[in-house]
Amino acid sequence: MTIKNYYINIILLLYSNAIAQEDCKSLVKQLLRLPTFTQLSLSFCKLDDSSMESIAILLKRNKNITALDFSGNDVTIEGLKSMFEHLRYTFHTCDVELLDLSYNPLGDAGIEYIASLISSGSLPKLKHLILKEVNFHCDYCVD
């Protein structure tokens, strides 16, 4: 008798749930119990900078995530730095191909930080970066 390993593709869509910092820690603990999942959407969940460190713990353990959607939250450059600093030695090994940070107040500094991560090779598999309405002011952009 042969026992086969079955891979279950789980997509978690937690769209538009208000998740406070303590709720985020609890959510991460619960998600760590799940089998591996590949897509996580926490869009419009009222996440803020303090939530991103908890999210980093989840990302550190699940390296099979290919899509992350943090759109519509209140994440700034400080939240991004917190998450990526927490992941600095492991994030380059993950499989994230899509990262959506739209509708977060990232500003110019946040965009520059993301650009530095990409140019340094910290996001080697990233194919799609979505940055709609992030308070970015481009002097070089044309309409």
C-alpha distance (Angstrom), angle and dihedral (degrees) to the residues before:
residue distance angle dihedral
M1 . . .
T2 3.78 . .
I3 3.77 122.6 .
K4 3.76 113.2 -148.6
N5 3.77 126.7 -156.4
Y6 3.77 109.4 -129.7
Y7 3.75 119.0 -156.1
I8 3.77 112.9 -143.5
N9 3.78 116.5 -158.4
I10 3.78 106.6 -145.3
I11 3.78 120.8 -175.3
L12 3.79 115.5 -164.8
L13 3.79 115.8 -155.4
L14 3.78 111.8 -178.5
Y15 3.78 94.7 165.0
S16 3.80 118.8 172.8
N17 3.80 100.3 -0.6
A18 3.79 117.4 139.1
I19 3.80 104.2 -122.6
A20 3.81 116.0 -177.1
Q21 3.82 121.5 -162.0
E22 3.81 94.5 -94.5
D23 3.80 90.2 44.7
C24 3.79 88.7 51.4
K25 3.82 91.6 54.8
S26 3.80 89.9 49.8
L27 3.80 91.7 46.5
V28 3.81 91.2 51.8
K29 3.82 91.0 51.2
Q30 3.80 89.6 53.2
L31 3.80 94.2 45.2
L32 3.80 90.6 51.8
R33 3.81 87.4 64.1
L34 3.79 93.3 58.0
P35 3.76 123.8 91.5
T36 3.74 113.3 -101.0
F37 3.78 115.7 -61.5
T38 3.79 128.4 -166.2
Q39 3.81 106.2 -155.4
L40 3.77 130.3 44.3
S41 3.80 124.9 -176.1
L42 3.79 117.7 -172.1
S43 3.78 93.8 160.6
F44 3.81 118.5 155.4
C45 3.83 91.7 2.7
K46 3.81 94.7 129.3
L47 3.79 92.2 -112.7
D48 3.78 114.6 170.1
D49 3.79 135.4 -170.6
S50 3.80 93.5 -79.5
S51 3.83 90.9 57.7
M52 3.79 94.1 58.4
E53 3.81 95.7 74.3
S54 3.82 89.5 57.4
I55 3.81 89.7 48.9
A56 3.82 88.5 51.8
I57 3.82 90.2 59.9
L58 3.79 89.0 56.6
L59 3.80 92.8 47.4
K60 3.78 91.5 48.3
R61 3.80 91.1 58.3
N62 3.80 99.6 39.0
K63 3.78 108.3 54.9
N64 3.82 92.9 168.2
I65 3.79 95.4 76.9
T66 3.79 109.8 120.8
A67 3.81 100.5 172.2
L68 3.80 130.4 42.6
D69 3.78 122.9 -178.6
F70 3.80 115.7 -170.8
S71 3.82 94.4 155.0
G72 3.78 121.9 145.0
N73 3.78 98.8 23.9
D74 3.79 134.1 112.1
V75 3.81 99.1 -101.3
T76 3.81 117.2 144.2
I77 3.78 132.8 -179.4
E78 3.81 88.1 -79.5
G79 3.81 91.2 60.3
L80 3.80 91.5 47.5
K81 3.79 91.6 49.6
S82 3.79 91.3 48.1
M83 3.79 91.8 51.6
F84 3.80 97.3 43.5
E85 3.81 94.1 42.6
H86 3.79 88.4 53.6
L87 3.82 88.3 51.0
R88 3.79 99.0 36.5
Y89 3.80 95.7 120.5
T90 3.80 98.0 39.2
F91 3.81 110.3 29.6
H92 3.80 93.3 81.2
T93 3.82 88.4 63.3
C94 3.79 96.4 54.5
D95 3.78 126.5 96.8
V96 3.82 101.6 -124.7
E97 3.80 107.6 151.9
L98 3.81 98.9 162.2
L99 3.80 126.6 43.3
D100 3.80 119.6 175.6
L101 3.80 115.7 -168.7
S102 3.80 96.5 157.8
Y103 3.80 120.9 147.1
N104 3.82 94.4 22.0
P105 3.82 121.1 122.1
L106 3.81 94.5 -114.1
G107 3.79 96.9 141.4
D108 3.79 125.5 -173.5
A109 3.82 93.4 -52.2
G110 3.81 91.5 54.3
I111 3.79 92.4 50.7
E112 3.80 91.0 47.9
Y113 3.81 89.6 50.3
I114 3.82 92.1 51.9
A115 3.81 89.9 47.3
S116 3.80 89.7 53.0
L117 3.81 90.9 51.3
I118 3.79 91.1 51.4
S119 3.81 94.7 45.5
S120 3.82 91.7 48.3
G121 3.81 91.6 54.3
S122 3.80 94.9 -112.5
L123 3.81 91.0 131.7
P124 3.81 101.9 39.4
K125 3.82 98.5 162.7
L126 3.80 97.4 41.8
K127 3.81 110.0 128.0
H128 3.81 102.4 159.3
L129 3.79 125.3 40.9
I130 3.80 114.2 176.8
L131 3.79 117.0 -162.4
K132 3.82 110.1 165.1
E133 3.81 118.2 164.0
V134 3.83 98.0 -5.2
N135 3.82 97.6 145.6
F136 3.79 92.6 -102.4
H137 3.80 118.8 159.0
C138 3.77 114.1 -159.1
D139 3.80 119.2 -168.8
Y140 3.80 90.3 -174.3
C141 3.80 99.8 48.5
V142 3.77 121.8 106.9
D143 3.78 127.9 -154.3
